[in-house]
């Protein structure tokens, strides 16, 4: 009976996911929103493919962009070669490139795990990134490789000219890849990858070769990363050396970590959040990288399990109908938190205005709809006082949150043992 209920719940989750993907362009119909949704779908595949290494197999990679970038370059070359392959299926060319790269490079890099694997992956990533400028015939040099997806062969009259058509292509591939990667976690290979992550010696004692398991997982991870690269090539119709860079590898690592590597859906949460930060918030302020750095630091210190771990913790309380115990203390902490947040943002924006000078529009900066003179000592004093007051009040409010949190968990524990 429990298995039937589990399968029914999974069908509901996947059905709901598909429905949300189909309806998102209806709710967010602006051109910018559609482009943002396209990028989120691509990054979700990329982040989940990375989590196959870090979250499931315990392999910290600093060069996962290799498979993503090679998949993007090969996809555009196949598109420009006009081989008659439908544009709908072109991401498979990127997947094949990522798979082949995983077969060749993975055999070397997976011979060791831990720090050794991380350093090897970093070296391979830098080597391939350097090769992108050494072989302009394939990588296109500094200008990269461009193409036109409309010139490709379409299916059922779909040209993929309008961005909405491209969105549904990306959403379709994202849904298929998510199901495939989740199904992989339920296979013996996926289970053994978890065993190799937790205790490779015991996995070897029961007859499995940890290096072979790591190798297979890296190859399959390269396949899905290549599909993500193929989709980004079709979406932007240009691929440059940046897609192979350490910056891209670092971005996908942050997506997986912030979302939560211990949960399948964690990297999807991270992909959504960081993509929005990169595209939407970056257009509002020059200091977005600073804000993201602070956010990442807070996550590492207070929620190392990622955002998904916080959702799981509160899910238990919701099911036990105890969220009402915490909501008042959460609301109490939210007010000083917003005060501290506002004061800090004002000081950061003023600092960027002073350091950037004329490049950022002089000493005057617009924050929360108000124009603030960054050269004014009064403005700095006011912002510092607001931030300091928020910090003091938040410190007191967090004591109440901690007290209520301990009470809730104590009550929950008593209920479970009763």
WOMORA-V896453 format. One record per run of one state. SS is the DSSP state (H for helix, E for strand, L for the rest). FROM is the first residue (numbers start at 0). TO is the last residue. If there is no record, write none. Layout:
ss = [SS:SS]
from = [FROM:FROM]
to = [TO:TO]
//
This chain:
ss = [L:H:L:H:L:H:L:E:H:L:H:L:H:L:H:L:H:L:E:L:H:L:E:L:H:L:H:L:H:L:E:L:H:L:H:L:H:L:H:L:H:L:H:L:H:L:E:L:E:L:H:L]
from = [0:1:27:30:57:64:81:85:86:89:90:109:113:134:135:139:140:143:144:146:148:151:152:153:162:185:187:205:209:236:237:239:240:244:245:259:265:279:280:283:287:302:306:319:322:360:363:367:369:373:376:417]
to = [0:26:29:56:63:80:84:85:88:89:108:112:133:134:138:139:142:143:145:147:150:151:152:161:184:186:204:208:235:236:238:239:243:244:258:264:278:279:282:286:301:305:318:321:359:362:366:368:372:375:416:417]
//
